Amino acid sequence: MIKRGDVVLVLAGHDAGRHCVTLGWRDGRILLVDGKLRTLEKPKGKNPKHLQTTGVVLDESALVTNRQIRKALHPFNYGQTAKL
């Protein structure tokens, strides 16, 4: 079960290949943010079938600002774990 703060890999759609953080659920969709394209003010609703969990959960303190989210996701999107 995907919960708030989980780091997930988007498998399908415009954001495919990017890592995002889950904010919660709305109308059967998971709300995602990455701090850059998908901000806290405008999260993306995504079908859970199009996501893969990474097993990493961010602390609530990392979900306060877009800047903190970008910093927490940087190793996933631009580090050694990123798909090129």
N, C-alpha and C positions, 0 to 999 in steps of 0.2 A: 504494500500500500504506500503510495506516494504521499508525503506530508510536507508541511511548511518547512522550508530551509533545505530541502533535498536538492543536490546538484544533479541535473539530468542532461542527457545528450538528446538533442532533437534529431529524429530520424527522417522526418518527412516535412515538406513544405519549404517556404522561403528561408527559414532559419536552419535548414538541415545541416548537420555537422557542427553546430555551435552548442556550447554548454550554457545552460541557464539555471536559475534558481526558482523553485516553486514558492508561490505565495499562499496558495490555498486552492479551493475548488469553487466554481460558480457554474450552475446549470449543466453539470456533468462534464465540465471542461476544467483543466488545470490552468491556473494563471501563472505565467512565466515572466521573469524579468532578467535582463542581463546588464542593466545599468547604463547601456549605451543606446541601442536601437529600441529595446523594450524597457522603458523606464518604470519606476514605481507609480508614476502618475498615469501611465497608459500600458498596463500589462497585457500580454498576449494570451488569449484563451486557446488551449491546444487539446486535442483529443489524446487521452492517456495512451492509446495504442501507438501513437507516433513518438513516444518517449522511451528512453532507456535510462534506468537509474544507474548511478555510478557508485552508490554506497557511501557517498560523502554527504554529511549534513552540516550546514553552516549554522553557527550560533546566531541567536536572535539579534545580538549586537552588530552583526555583519549585514543585517537587512534594514538598517535605518536610513541610509542614503544611497543614491545611485553610485556615488564615488566608492563607497565601501564595497558594494556589490561588484563593481568592475575590478577592484583590487583583489577581491576574494576569487573571482573567476579567471583572472589573468593566467595563472599556471595551467588551467584547463584549456583555454582557447588559444594561448600563444606559447605555452611551454612544451615540454617533451611529450606530454600526453595528447597534444593536438594532432588531428589528422591533417596532413598536407596534400 
